[in-house]
Amino acid sequence: MAYKISDACISCGACAENCPVAAISQGDTQYNIDPDTCIGCGGCAEVCPVGAPVED
């Protein structure tokens, strides 16, 4: 199951640095996950200091 970034995102970039398939990019106000690229590994959620990545 793909992940998405919730409004809790503080734009620190930790999730993007840890994504093995480069599915995460900086948006206008927070980071975003491309659901077509995301493999659902949960790596982003493991490193996020505020728990912003959640299962979609």
mmCIF file of the N, C-alpha and C atoms, coordinates in Angstrom:
data_MODEL
# 
_entry.id   MODEL 
# 
loop_
_atom_site.group_PDB 
_atom_site.id 
_atom_site.type_symbol 
_atom_site.label_atom_id 
_atom_site.label_alt_id 
_atom_site.label_comp_id 
_atom_site.label_asym_id 
_atom_site.label_entity_id 
_atom_site.label_seq_id 
_atom_site.pdbx_PDB_ins_code 
_atom_site.Cartn_x 
_atom_site.Cartn_y 
_atom_site.Cartn_z 
_atom_site.occupancy 
_atom_site.B_iso_or_equiv 
_atom_site.pdbx_formal_charge 
_atom_site.auth_seq_id 
_atom_site.auth_comp_id 
_atom_site.auth_asym_id 
_atom_site.auth_atom_id 
_atom_site.pdbx_PDB_model_num 
ATOM 1   N N  . MET A 1 1  ? 0.841  -1.178 0.000  1.00 0.00 ? 1  MET A N  1 
ATOM 2   C CA . MET A 1 1  ? 0.000  0.000  0.000  1.00 0.00 ? 1  MET A CA 1 
ATOM 3   C C  . MET A 1 1  ? 0.891  1.249  0.000  1.00 0.00 ? 1  MET A C  1 
ATOM 4   N N  . ALA A 1 2  ? 0.554  2.220  -0.788 1.00 0.00 ? 2  ALA A N  1 
ATOM 5   C CA . ALA A 1 2  ? 1.329  3.457  -0.898 1.00 0.00 ? 2  ALA A CA 1 
ATOM 6   C C  . ALA A 1 2  ? 1.145  4.327  0.340  1.00 0.00 ? 2  ALA A C  1 
ATOM 7   N N  . TYR A 1 3  ? 2.098  5.210  0.546  1.00 0.00 ? 3  TYR A N  1 
ATOM 8   C CA . TYR A 1 3  ? 2.043  6.174  1.630  1.00 0.00 ? 3  TYR A CA 1 
ATOM 9   C C  . TYR A 1 3  ? 1.692  7.541  1.076  1.00 0.00 ? 3  TYR A C  1 
ATOM 10  N N  . LYS A 1 4  ? 1.230  8.426  1.949  1.00 0.00 ? 4  LYS A N  1 
ATOM 11  C CA . LYS A 1 4  ? 1.006  9.823  1.608  1.00 0.00 ? 4  LYS A CA 1 
ATOM 12  C C  . LYS A 1 4  ? 1.556  10.657 2.755  1.00 0.00 ? 4  LYS A C  1 
ATOM 13  N N  . ILE A 1 5  ? 1.801  11.932 2.503  1.00 0.00 ? 5  ILE A N  1 
ATOM 14  C CA . ILE A 1 5  ? 2.322  12.832 3.520  1.00 0.00 ? 5  ILE A CA 1 
ATOM 15  C C  . ILE A 1 5  ? 1.151  13.634 4.085  1.00 0.00 ? 5  ILE A C  1 
ATOM 16  N N  . SER A 1 6  ? 0.993  13.579 5.404  1.00 0.00 ? 6  SER A N  1 
ATOM 17  C CA . SER A 1 6  ? -0.093 14.316 6.054  1.00 0.00 ? 6  SER A CA 1 
ATOM 18  C C  . SER A 1 6  ? 0.308  15.782 6.258  1.00 0.00 ? 6  SER A C  1 
ATOM 19  N N  . ASP A 1 7  ? -0.633 16.567 6.753  1.00 0.00 ? 7  ASP A N  1 
ATOM 20  C CA . ASP A 1 7  ? -0.391 17.988 7.002  1.00 0.00 ? 7  ASP A CA 1 
ATOM 21  C C  . ASP A 1 7  ? 0.596  18.224 8.142  1.00 0.00 ? 7  ASP A C  1 
ATOM 22  N N  . ALA A 1 8  ? 0.986  17.174 8.844  1.00 0.00 ? 8  ALA A N  1 
ATOM 23  C CA . ALA A 1 8  ? 1.956  17.310 9.934  1.00 0.00 ? 8  ALA A CA 1 
ATOM 24  C C  . ALA A 1 8  ? 3.375  17.562 9.411  1.00 0.00 ? 8  ALA A C  1 
ATOM 25  N N  . CYS A 1 9  ? 3.576  17.436 8.106  1.00 0.00 ? 9  CYS A N  1 
ATOM 26  C CA . CYS A 1 9  ? 4.903  17.588 7.484  1.00 0.00 ? 9  CYS A CA 1 
ATOM 27  C C  . CYS A 1 9  ? 5.528  18.941 7.840  1.00 0.00 ? 9  CYS A C  1 
ATOM 28  N N  . ILE A 1 10 ? 6.812  18.896 8.262  1.00 0.00 ? 10 ILE A N  1 
ATOM 29  C CA . ILE A 1 10 ? 7.557  20.113 8.576  1.00 0.00 ? 10 ILE A CA 1 
ATOM 30  C C  . ILE A 1 10 ? 8.630  20.408 7.516  1.00 0.00 ? 10 ILE A C  1 
ATOM 31  N N  . SER A 1 11 ? 8.578  19.687 6.398  1.00 0.00 ? 11 SER A N  1 
ATOM 32  C CA . SER A 1 11 ? 9.484  19.890 5.260  1.00 0.00 ? 11 SER A CA 1 
ATOM 33  C C  . SER A 1 11 ? 10.960 19.757 5.624  1.00 0.00 ? 11 SER A C  1 
ATOM 34  N N  . CYS A 1 12 ? 11.283 18.780 6.456  1.00 0.00 ? 12 CYS A N  1 
ATOM 35  C CA . CYS A 1 12 ? 12.685 18.587 6.847  1.00 0.00 ? 12 CYS A CA 1 
ATOM 36  C C  . CYS A 1 12 ? 13.473 17.805 5.792  1.00 0.00 ? 12 CYS A C  1 
ATOM 37  N N  . GLY A 1 13 ? 12.774 17.006 4.965  1.00 0.00 ? 13 GLY A N  1 
ATOM 38  C CA . GLY A 1 13 ? 13.433 16.263 3.901  1.00 0.00 ? 13 GLY A CA 1 
ATOM 39  C C  . GLY A 1 13 ? 13.940 14.887 4.282  1.00 0.00 ? 13 GLY A C  1 
ATOM 40  N N  . ALA A 1 14 ? 13.791 14.499 5.529  1.00 0.00 ? 14 ALA A N  1 
ATOM 41  C CA . ALA A 1 14 ? 14.288 13.187 5.966  1.00 0.00 ? 14 ALA A CA 1 
ATOM 42  C C  . ALA A 1 14 ? 13.648 12.055 5.180  1.00 0.00 ? 14 ALA A C  1 
ATOM 43  N N  . CYS A 1 15 ? 12.375 12.174 4.879  1.00 0.00 ? 15 CYS A N  1 
ATOM 44  C CA . CYS A 1 15 ? 11.661 11.124 4.154  1.00 0.00 ? 15 CYS A CA 1 
ATOM 45  C C  . CYS A 1 15 ? 12.210 10.959 2.740  1.00 0.00 ? 15 CYS A C  1 
ATOM 46  N N  . ALA A 1 16 ? 12.426 12.071 2.059  1.00 0.00 ? 16 ALA A N  1 
ATOM 47  C CA . ALA A 1 16 ? 12.907 12.031 0.677  1.00 0.00 ? 16 ALA A CA 1 
ATOM 48  C C  . ALA A 1 16 ? 14.292 11.404 0.600  1.00 0.00 ? 16 ALA A C  1 
ATOM 49  N N  . GLU A 1 17 ? 15.142 11.716 1.569  1.00 0.00 ? 17 GLU A N  1 
ATOM 50  C CA . GLU A 1 17 ? 16.502 11.171 1.595  1.00 0.00 ? 17 GLU A CA 1 
ATOM 51  C C  . GLU A 1 17 ? 16.503 9.663  1.810  1.00 0.00 ? 17 GLU A C  1 
ATOM 52  N N  . ASN A 1 18 ? 15.456 9.140  2.456  1.00 0.00 ? 18 ASN A N  1 
ATOM 53  C CA . ASN A 1 18 ? 15.412 7.720  2.801  1.00 0.00 ? 18 ASN A CA 1 
ATOM 54  C C  . ASN A 1 18 ? 14.587 6.886  1.814  1.00 0.00 ? 18 ASN A C  1 
ATOM 55  N N  . CYS A 1 19 ? 13.957 7.501  0.824  1.00 0.00 ? 19 CYS A N  1 
ATOM 56  C CA . CYS A 1 19 ? 13.106 6.766  -0.123 1.00 0.00 ? 19 CYS A CA 1 
ATOM 57  C C  . CYS A 1 19 ? 13.964 6.041  -1.166 1.00 0.00 ? 19 CYS A C  1 
ATOM 58  N N  . PRO A 1 20 ? 13.881 4.700  -1.214 1.00 0.00 ? 20 PRO A N  1 
ATOM 59  C CA . PRO A 1 20 ? 14.724 3.938  -2.139 1.00 0.00 ? 20 PRO A CA 1 
ATOM 60  C C  . PRO A 1 20 ? 14.327 4.055  -3.611 1.00 0.00 ? 20 PRO A C  1 
ATOM 61  N N  . VAL A 1 21 ? 13.122 4.559  -3.891 1.00 0.00 ? 21 VAL A N  1 
ATOM 62  C CA . VAL A 1 21 ? 12.665 4.665  -5.273 1.00 0.00 ? 21 VAL A CA 1 
ATOM 63  C C  . VAL A 1 21 ? 12.421 6.112  -5.704 1.00 0.00 ? 21 VAL A C  1 
ATOM 64  N N  . ALA A 1 22 ? 12.865 7.067  -4.911 1.00 0.00 ? 22 ALA A N  1 
ATOM 65  C CA . ALA A 1 22 ? 12.736 8.501  -5.215 1.00 0.00 ? 22 ALA A CA 1 
ATOM 66  C C  . ALA A 1 22 ? 11.298 8.900  -5.517 1.00 0.00 ? 22 ALA A C  1 
ATOM 67  N N  . ALA A 1 23 ? 10.368 8.419  -4.709 1.00 0.00 ? 23 ALA A N  1 
ATOM 68  C CA . ALA A 1 23 ? 8.951  8.732  -4.905 1.00 0.00 ? 23 ALA A CA 1 
ATOM 69  C C  . ALA A 1 23 ? 8.539  10.017 -4.202 1.00 0.00 ? 23 ALA A C  1 
ATOM 70  N N  . ILE A 1 24 ? 9.429  10.621 -3.431 1.00 0.00 ? 24 ILE A N  1 
ATOM 71  C CA . ILE A 1 24 ? 9.084  11.784 -2.615 1.00 0.00 ? 24 ILE A CA 1 
ATOM 72  C C  . ILE A 1 24 ? 9.773  13.030 -3.166 1.00 0.00 ? 24 ILE A C  1 
ATOM 73  N N  . SER A 1 25 ? 8.977  14.093 -3.314 1.00 0.00 ? 25 SER A N  1 
ATOM 74  C CA . SER A 1 25 ? 9.520  15.354 -3.821 1.00 0.00 ? 25 SER A CA 1 
ATOM 75  C C  . SER A 1 25 ? 8.953  16.524 -3.023 1.00 0.00 ? 25 SER A C  1 
ATOM 76  N N  . GLN A 1 26 ? 9.675  17.635 -3.056 1.00 0.00 ? 26 GLN A N  1 
ATOM 77  C CA . GLN A 1 26 ? 9.243  18.842 -2.361 1.00 0.00 ? 26 GLN A CA 1 
ATOM 78  C C  . GLN A 1 26 ? 8.101  19.483 -3.121 1.00 0.00 ? 26 GLN A C  1 
ATOM 79  N N  . GLY A 1 27 ? 7.008  19.743 -2.425 1.00 0.00 ? 27 GLY A N  1 
ATOM 80  C CA . GLY A 1 27 ? 5.875  20.450 -3.016 1.00 0.00 ? 27 GLY A CA 1 
ATOM 81  C C  . GLY A 1 27 ? 5.914  21.913 -2.606 1.00 0.00 ? 27 GLY A C  1 
ATOM 82  N N  . ASP A 1 28 ? 4.824  22.623 -2.854 1.00 0.00 ? 28 ASP A N  1 
ATOM 83  C CA . ASP A 1 28 ? 4.770  24.050 -2.511 1.00 0.00 ? 28 ASP A CA 1 
ATOM 84  C C  . ASP A 1 28 ? 4.835  24.287 -1.005 1.00 0.00 ? 28 ASP A C  1 
ATOM 85  N N  . THR A 1 29 ? 4.113  23.474 -0.228 1.00 0.00 ? 29 THR A N  1 
ATOM 86  C CA . THR A 1 29 ? 4.049  23.693 1.213  1.00 0.00 ? 29 THR A CA 1 
ATOM 87  C C  . THR A 1 29 ? 4.591  22.533 2.038  1.00 0.00 ? 29 THR A C  1 
ATOM 88  N N  . GLN A 1 30 ? 4.763  21.368 1.427  1.00 0.00 ? 30 GLN A N  1 
ATOM 89  C CA . GLN A 1 30 ? 5.277  20.192 2.127  1.00 0.00 ? 30 GLN A CA 1 
ATOM 90  C C  . GLN A 1 30 ? 5.743  19.174 1.104  1.00 0.00 ? 30 GLN A C  1 
ATOM 91  N N  . TYR A 1 31 ? 6.329  18.085 1.588  1.00 0.00 ? 31 TYR A N  1 
ATOM 92  C CA . TYR A 1 31 ? 6.761  17.028 0.681  1.00 0.00 ? 31 TYR A CA 1 
ATOM 93  C C  . TYR A 1 31 ? 5.548  16.215 0.221  1.00 0.00 ? 31 TYR A C  1 
ATOM 94  N N  . ASN A 1 32 ? 5.665  15.590 -0.950 1.00 0.00 ? 32 ASN A N  1 
ATOM 95  C CA . ASN A 1 32 ? 4.599  14.778 -1.528 1.00 0.00 ? 32 ASN A CA 1 
ATOM 96  C C  . ASN A 1 32 ? 5.168  13.434 -1.975 1.00 0.00 ? 32 ASN A C  1 
ATOM 97  N N  . ILE A 1 33 ? 4.317  12.410 -1.924 1.00 0.00 ? 33 ILE A N  1 
ATOM 98  C CA . ILE A 1 33 ? 4.706  11.076 -2.378 1.00 0.00 ? 33 ILE A CA 1 
ATOM 99  C C  . ILE A 1 33 ? 3.908  10.731 -3.627 1.00 0.00 ? 33 ILE A C  1 
ATOM 100 N N  . ASP A 1 34 ? 4.600  10.330 -4.679 1.00 0.00 ? 34 ASP A N  1 
ATOM 101 C CA . ASP A 1 34 ? 3.942  9.880  -5.909 1.00 0.00 ? 34 ASP A CA 1 
ATOM 102 C C  . ASP A 1 34 ? 3.422  8.461  -5.662 1.00 0.00 ? 34 ASP A C  1 
ATOM 103 N N  . PRO A 1 35 ? 2.099  8.280  -5.612 1.00 0.00 ? 35 PRO A N  1 
ATOM 104 C CA . PRO A 1 35 ? 1.546  6.960  -5.298 1.00 0.00 ? 35 PRO A CA 1 
ATOM 105 C C  . PRO A 1 35 ? 1.849  5.901  -6.354 1.00 0.00 ? 35 PRO A C  1 
ATOM 106 N N  . ASP A 1 36 ? 2.126  6.323  -7.579 1.00 0.00 ? 36 ASP A N  1 
ATOM 107 C CA . ASP A 1 36 ? 2.448  5.367  -8.638 1.00 0.00 ? 36 ASP A CA 1 
ATOM 108 C C  . ASP A 1 36 ? 3.878  4.841  -8.520 1.00 0.00 ? 36 ASP A C  1 
ATOM 109 N N  . THR A 1 37 ? 4.735  5.591  -7.845 1.00 0.00 ? 37 THR A N  1 
ATOM 110 C CA . THR A 1 37 ? 6.127  5.199  -7.673 1.00 0.00 ? 37 THR A CA 1 
ATOM 111 C C  . THR A 1 37 ? 6.373  4.534  -6.320 1.00 0.00 ? 37 THR A C  1 
ATOM 112 N N  . CYS A 1 38 ? 5.629  4.933  -5.316 1.00 0.00 ? 38 CYS A N  1 
ATOM 113 C CA . CYS A 1 38 ? 5.796  4.414  -3.954 1.00 0.00 ? 38 CYS A CA 1 
ATOM 114 C C  . CYS A 1 38 ? 5.606  2.899  -3.914 1.00 0.00 ? 38 CYS A C  1 
ATOM 115 N N  . ILE A 1 39 ? 6.544  2.205  -3.245 1.00 0.00 ? 39 ILE A N  1 
ATOM 116 C CA . ILE A 1 39 ? 6.453  0.746  -3.133 1.00 0.00 ? 39 ILE A CA 1 
ATOM 117 C C  . ILE A 1 39 ? 5.920  0.309  -1.772 1.00 0.00 ? 39 ILE A C  1 
ATOM 118 N N  . GLY A 1 40 ? 5.556  1.274  -0.922 1.00 0.00 ? 40 GLY A N  1 
ATOM 119 C CA . GLY A 1 40 ? 4.964  0.963  0.367  1.00 0.00 ? 40 GLY A CA 1 
ATOM 120 C C  . GLY A 1 40 ? 5.906  0.354  1.380  1.00 0.00 ? 40 GLY A C  1 
ATOM 121 N N  . CYS A 1 41 ? 7.183  0.660  1.282  1.00 0.00 ? 41 CYS A N  1 
ATOM 122 C CA . CYS A 1 41 ? 8.172  0.047  2.177  1.00 0.00 ? 41 CYS A CA 1 
ATOM 123 C C  . CYS A 1 41 ? 8.127  0.609  3.596  1.00 0.00 ? 41 CYS A C  1 
ATOM 124 N N  . GLY A 1 42 ? 7.649  1.847  3.755  1.00 0.00 ? 42 GLY A N  1 
ATOM 125 C CA . GLY A 1 42 ? 7.565  2.460  5.072  1.00 0.00 ? 42 GLY A CA 1 
ATOM 126 C C  . GLY A 1 42 ? 8.834  3.132  5.547  1.00 0.00 ? 42 GLY A C  1 
ATOM 127 N N  . GLY A 1 43 ? 9.856  3.151  4.707  1.00 0.00 ? 43 GLY A N  1 
ATOM 128 C CA . GLY A 1 43 ? 11.110 3.793  5.083  1.00 0.00 ? 43 GLY A CA 1 
ATOM 129 C C  . GLY A 1 43 ? 10.947 5.259  5.438  1.00 0.00 ? 43 GLY A C  1 
ATOM 130 N N  . CYS A 1 44 ? 10.065 5.932  4.752  1.00 0.00 ? 44 CYS A N  1 
ATOM 131 C CA . CYS A 1 44 ? 9.818  7.353  5.017  1.00 0.00 ? 44 CYS A CA 1 
ATOM 132 C C  . CYS A 1 44 ? 9.210  7.550  6.402  1.00 0.00 ? 44 CYS A C  1 
ATOM 133 N N  . ALA A 1 45 ? 8.277  6.688  6.756  1.00 0.00 ? 45 ALA A N  1 
ATOM 134 C CA . ALA A 1 45 ? 7.609  6.788  8.053  1.00 0.00 ? 45 ALA A CA 1 
ATOM 135 C C  . ALA A 1 45 ? 8.570  6.506  9.199  1.00 0.00 ? 45 ALA A C  1 
ATOM 136 N N  . GLU A 1 46 ? 9.528  5.626  8.973  1.00 0.00 ? 46 GLU A N  1 
ATOM 137 C CA . GLU A 1 46 ? 10.493 5.264  10.015 1.00 0.00 ? 46 GLU A CA 1 
ATOM 138 C C  . GLU A 1 46 ? 11.408 6.419  10.398 1.00 0.00 ? 46 GLU A C  1 
ATOM 139 N N  . VAL A 1 47 ? 11.730 7.289  9.451  1.00 0.00 ? 47 VAL A N  1 
ATOM 140 C CA . VAL A 1 47 ? 12.679 8.368  9.727  1.00 0.00 ? 47 VAL A CA 1 
ATOM 141 C C  . VAL A 1 47 ? 12.027 9.727  9.976  1.00 0.00 ? 47 VAL A C  1 
ATOM 142 N N  . CYS A 1 48 ? 10.747 9.857  9.736  1.00 0.00 ? 48 CYS A N  1 
ATOM 143 C CA . CYS A 1 48 ? 10.066 11.140 9.904  1.00 0.00 ? 48 CYS A CA 1 
ATOM 144 C C  . CYS A 1 48 ? 9.942  11.492 11.391 1.00 0.00 ? 48 CYS A C  1 
ATOM 145 N N  . PRO A 1 49 ? 10.444 12.674 11.796 1.00 0.00 ? 49 PRO A N  1 
ATOM 146 C CA . PRO A 1 49 ? 10.393 13.049 13.209 1.00 0.00 ? 49 PRO A CA 1 
ATOM 147 C C  . PRO A 1 49 ? 8.994  13.407 13.710 1.00 0.00 ? 49 PRO A C  1 
ATOM 148 N N  . VAL A 1 50 ? 8.049  13.653 12.799 1.00 0.00 ? 50 VAL A N  1 
ATOM 149 C CA . VAL A 1 50 ? 6.697  14.030 13.223 1.00 0.00 ? 50 VAL A CA 1 
ATOM 150 C C  . VAL A 1 50 ? 5.630  13.034 12.762 1.00 0.00 ? 50 VAL A C  1 
ATOM 151 N N  . GLY A 1 51 ? 6.034  11.937 12.137 1.00 0.00 ? 51 GLY A N  1 
ATOM 152 C CA . GLY A 1 51 ? 5.075  10.913 11.720 1.00 0.00 ? 51 GLY A CA 1 
ATOM 153 C C  . GLY A 1 51 ? 4.161  11.333 10.592 1.00 0.00 ? 51 GLY A C  1 
ATOM 154 N N  . ALA A 1 52 ? 4.643  12.203 9.713  1.00 0.00 ? 52 ALA A N  1 
ATOM 155 C CA . ALA A 1 52 ? 3.805  12.710 8.617  1.00 0.00 ? 52 ALA A CA 1 
ATOM 156 C C  . ALA A 1 52 ? 3.468  11.667 7.553  1.00 0.00 ? 52 ALA A C  1 
ATOM 157 N N  . PRO A 1 53 ? 4.375  10.771 7.169  1.00 0.00 ? 53 PRO A N  1 
ATOM 158 C CA . PRO A 1 53 ? 4.001  9.753  6.179  1.00 0.00 ? 53 PRO A CA 1 
ATOM 159 C C  . PRO A 1 53 ? 3.062  8.717  6.803  1.00 0.00 ? 53 PRO A C  1 
ATOM 160 N N  . VAL A 1 54 ? 1.910  8.531  6.180  1.00 0.00 ? 54 VAL A N  1 
ATOM 161 C CA . VAL A 1 54 ? 0.923  7.571  6.659  1.00 0.00 ? 54 VAL A CA 1 
ATOM 162 C C  . VAL A 1 54 ? 0.447  6.712  5.489  1.00 0.00 ? 54 VAL A C  1 
ATOM 163 N N  . GLU A 1 55 ? -0.011 5.507  5.781  1.00 0.00 ? 55 GLU A N  1 
ATOM 164 C CA . GLU A 1 55 ? -0.531 4.661  4.711  1.00 0.00 ? 55 GLU A CA 1 
ATOM 165 C C  . GLU A 1 55 ? -1.763 5.301  4.099  1.00 0.00 ? 55 GLU A C  1 
ATOM 166 N N  . ASP A 1 56 ? -1.834 5.253  2.790  1.00 0.00 ? 56 ASP A N  1 
ATOM 167 C CA . ASP A 1 56 ? -2.951 5.847  2.055  1.00 0.00 ? 56 ASP A CA 1 
ATOM 168 C C  . ASP A 1 56 ? -4.086 4.862  1.954  1.00 0.00 ? 56 ASP A C  1 
# 
